[in-house]
């Protein structure tokens, strides 16, 4: 009996760890998106109470932010099924999407504040 090692168990274990890490990242990102979605909803209420010209500009910016959020949710749904995806790559793309949401949200806030 030789000293052979079964590496298939190690590969399966590594894949399971990557899947678990990926799932944790996806869950954290989903929580962040949920928080942004709440903030967008709250700001939309403020925009509805603003003057008509301000409302149109703010609503446009909030629509951009909401679309970025929906795009991020969509990517997360895809990432959930693709457990082999590189977690760092997923994080980087998600951070870019959050940056886009934040910019649109801040633009809408600025419009309302000026209004």
Secondary structure, 3 states (H helix, E strand, C coil): CCCCCCCHHHHHHHHHHHHHHHHHHHHHHHHHHHHHHHHHHHHHHHHHHCCHHHHHHHHHHHHHHHHHHHHHHHHHHHHHHCCCCCHHHHHHHHHHHHHHHHHHHHHHHHHHHHC
